[in-house]
C-alpha cells in the first residue's frame, strides 16, 4: 500500500472535509472507514446549517460564522470536481415570534447581528407579507428571517465529497495502516474511545430521529418553529427533525418519538399535514461536553490529532474544522480556540465544592 502524508480515520462530514482540503494542499491522503462514507450520523436527512443566535458573542459563534461564510465556496469547489450536487443553498431561515418577549429579544438580536455578523448576513424582523407564503403560523404576525442559514442534503454532500476526493487522487478504504499525520474523526464512538484512553469522560452520543417527506418547497427558507427543523431540499423532498435522546437502547431504529415529530410538523406547517413519508431515519451524533467541536493533538500520541464533536453543527463548521486541524497537522500552526482544544483534556479536573 502506497505511503500517504495524511491518514484520516472516519468518513463522515469531518473526515471527508479534512481529506478534501488536505488534497487541495497537495498532500497524499487516505481515508479509512470500515463502513464507508456517511455510514454514521453524517448519512442523515436534515442538513440544516444554522447559526447560533448573534448575541452573547463567543469563540464558537465566531468560528461558526466564519465557516458558514466559507461554505458556499467550499461546496461549489467540491461539486465542481465531483459532478454531484451536494444540495447546498443559502436559503435563509424563518422563525415565528410567538410573544412580545420574543419580539423584544429579536430586536436586540438584530442589533447584535449588525455588530457581530457585519454586512455578510441579515437578522431581521418581518411580517407575513414580507415573509411570503412559506411561513408557519405566528400569533404576533411577525417572524425572524436570517440570511446566513443554509442547507445541504447530507447524503448528497457526502457522496459529492467522496467522489471529489477520489477524483483528486485520494483513497477511501475499509482498512489500512496509520501513515503520516493521523487525524481521528470517528464520531461518537471515537469520543468514547478517547475518553477511555485518557481515563476521563470526553463525550458520547446523542440519538436523533428525523423523517424525509415528499413535499416540494425547494428554494424556500428552512423553518425553525415549535422546536422542529423543517428543511426543504432542492430535490423535492423535505426533512423534519429531530429528537435528542441521551438514553437509547437501539441507535438506528425509529419509534413513537419520531411519529410525534411528524404529527407536530403538520401543526407547525399545515401544508405538511398528510405529506407522504419517504423515509424514517435514526442515528447517533457525537457530542462533547458542549456543542463545540473538539480539536487538537491526541494527548500522548505524537502525530495523532482529533477532530470530533460539533453537536448539531457538524455540517456547518466542517469547512473551518478541516482548515484548522490541517494547519496544525501539516504546518504546525495552532489556531484552535482554547474552548475547543484537546489541551483541556489534560488539565486537572476541578474538585467539587464541599
N, C-alpha and C positions, 0 to 999 in steps of 0.2 A: 504494500500500500504506500503510495507516494507521500512524502513529507508535506506537512502544511504549516503555515505560520500561526493559524488560529483554529482551535477546536472549540466549537460551540456545542454544548450539551443541552438539548432541548429544542424542539422545532415548533414552539408556539410563537406568539407575536413578538416577544422579546428576543428569543433566539434567532428567528429568521431576520428580524430587522438588524440585529447586530451583524449577522453573516453578510447581509446585503451591503451594509456600509463598510464592512471590512474589505469586501471585494472592490468597492469603489476606491478604497485606499491603496489598492494594489496588492493586498495580502492574499495568500493562498488559504482557502477556507474549507473546513469540513464540518458539517452539522451532523450530530449523532442523536438519533431518537428512535428507539426500538419500535415505537408505534406509528411513526411517520408524522408529517406536518399536520398541525392543528388537531391532534388527537385528544387534547385536553380542553381546558376552558376556552382556548382561542378558537375552537371549532364551533362556537355557539352561533346565535342568530341575531343578537340585538345590535351591537355595533354603534352605540351612542358615544360620540366623542364630545363630552360636555365639560365646560369649565366649572370649577368651583365658583361660588359667589364672589364678587370682586371686592368685598370689604374685608376688614381684618386681614390685611395682606401678609403673606408669609413666604418662606422659601418654596414650599410645594406649589403654591398658586403661581408664583413667578416661573417656576420650572415648567409647569403645565401650560402656561400661556405661551412660552417660547416654543414648546413642542407643537401646540395646536397651530401656531402661525407657520411653522415649518411643514406641517402635514401635507398641504397641497402640493408643494414641490416634491416632497418625498414620494407620495403616491403617484404623481404624474410620471416620475422617473421610473418607478417600479413597473407601472402599467405599460409604459412605452417600450420597456425592454421585454416584458413577458408577452405582450399582446393580449393579456387578460385584464378585464376591468375589475378593479377592486371594489367598486361601488362607492368610492369616496365622493362626497359632495358637501360643500359648506352650505347647508340648507338652513342653518339657524335653529332656534328653539323658541317655542311659545309655552308660557306658564300662566294659568289663570290666577288672578289676585282675588282671594275669597273674602277678604275683610279689610276694614280701614287700616288695621295694623299692617297687613300685607302691603297695602298701597304706600304707607309711610316708609316701610322698610325698603320697598322697591325704589322709592325716590332717593333714599340715602345711598343705595347701591348704585344707582345711576351716576351719582356724583363720584362714588368710589371707582366705577368703571372708567370714567373720564380721566381720573388721576392715575389709575394703575394699568389700564389697557391702552391708554393713549388713543391714537387715531386708527388703530388696527381693527377695532370692532366696536359695536354699539351695544349698550344695555338700555333699553328704552321702554317706557310705559305707552301702550297703545290701547285704543278701544276696538270694539268689534268691527267697525267699518274699516279701520286701518289694517286690522289683522287678517281680514279676508274670511273666506268660508270655512277654511280648515282650522277650526278652533273648538276647544271644549267649552261647555257652559261655564259662565263666570257670574257669580252672584252680584259682583260690583260692575260688571260690564267692561272691566279693564284686564289687561294682560301685560306680562313682561315679555318682550321679544329681544333676544340677543342674537347677534350675527357672528359670534365666534364659534358656536356649536357646529359640529359637522357629523357626518355618518360614514361608515364603511359597511359593506356586507362582510362579516368576519370570515366566512369560508372562502368567498371570492378573493378577499385580501390575502389570506394565507396561500391560496392557490397561485395568485399573481406573484407573491414574494418567492415561493418555491420555484416557480418556473423561471423567474428573473435570475435567481441565484444560479440555477443550473445553466442558463444561457450565458452567464458571465464566467463560467468555469468552476463554480463552487460545487461541492459534493454534499448530498444529503443521503445518509446511510443509516442502517439499523444498528450497526455496531462498529467499533473501531477503537484504536488506541488514543490516549491523550498525547497530542503533539503541539509544540509551540505554546503560545498563551492559551490557557483553557478557561472558558467562560461558562459558568453554570447558570442556565436559565431554565430550571427544571420544575417550575411551578410549585404547587402547594406541598407535594411530597418532597421536593427539594428543600423547602423550608424546614420540614420535619427532620430531614437528614442532617441539615446544617445544625439545627438545634441539638440533635443527638450527639454530633461530633464535638460540639462546644460545651455540652453539658448544661445548657440553659435554654429556656423557651425562646424561640425566634419568631415563630408564626406557624400558620397552618392553613387550613382550607375552610372556605365558606361556600356551601352549596347554593346554586342558583337554578331556578327553573324558569323557562320562558317558552313562548309559543310563536309560531310563524303562521300568519293567516293570509288568505287571498284577498287583498284589497289594494287597488292601485291608486296610491296617492303620491307617486314618485315625484320628487322635486319640492314637495311641501315641507314645511318645518317639522322637525320632531316635536313631540309634545311631552311635557312632564307635568302630570296632574294626578292627584289622588295617590301619590306615591308610586305611580307607574310611569315607565318609559314606553312611549309609543313612537316607533321609528319606521317611517315609510321608506322602504328601499327602492332603488331605481328600477328594479326588475319586476315591479308589480306586486310584490309581496310586502307584508308589514309585520314588524316584530313587536311583541308585547312582553315586557318583563319588569322586574324579575324578583324572585324571592331571595332572601338572605337567611340561610339556615346554618347556624353554627353547629347544631347537633343533627346528625343524619346517619341513617343505617346503610342506605344504598346511594352511591354517588351519582348514578346516571339514570335513575328511574324517576318518573313524574308521578304526582299524586293529586289529591284534592286541593292542595295549596295552589297548584297551577290552574286547576279548574276555577278556583275562586278569582284568580287574576284575570282569566279570560272573561268571566262574568262582569267583573268590575270595569274592565276596559269598555264594555258596552255602555256603561253608565257615564264614564268619563268622556267617551266619544260615541254618541248614539249611532253614528253611521257605521260603527263596527259591530253593532248588535247582529248576531246571526252570521257573521263572517265565517267562511269555511276555514277550519283549522287544517293547515297543511302538515304541520309537524309540531310535536311537543318535545322539548329538549331539556336536559338537565346536565350539569357539570359542576365541578368544584374549582373555585377561583382562589388563587393564593392571596393571603392577607398577612402582613406583618403586624407588629403591634399597632401601627397606624395604617392609614390608607396609602402612605407614601411608598415609593419603591425602596428596595434595599440594594445598595450598590457598593462595590469596593472589593479589595482583596479578600480572598478566603483566609481568615486568620490561621496562621501556622502552615499554610500551603503555598510555597513560593511559586509564582507563575499561574496561580489559580485565582479566579475572580468570580464574584456573584452578581447576577442581575435578576432580581426577583421582586415579588410583591406588586405594588401598584394596584391595590384592590379597586375594582370597578373602573379604573382609569388606564388600564394597560394599553389599549389601542391608541389612546390619546397621547400618552407620554412615550410610547415606543421609539419614535424617531429621535427624541432627545436622549433617552436612555442609551440607545445604540451609540450615539456620538460620544456621550460621557464616558461609558465604560471602555470604548476603544481608545479614547485619549489616554486613559490610564494604562491599558494593557499594551498598546503599541508605541505610545510616545512618552509614557511616564509622567503625564500631566494629570494631576489630580484636581479636578474642578467639581467634585461631588459635594453637594451641600452637606454640612455636618449632620443635619437631621436625617439624612438618608444613609449615612456612611456605615460600613461594616465595622469601623473602629468602635462604634458604640457597643458592639457585642463583646468587646474585651474589657470594657470598663467595669469596675466593681459594682455589683448590684447594691442599690440603696437598701439600707436596713429599715424595716418597718418601724415606725414610731411606737414607743411603749404606750 
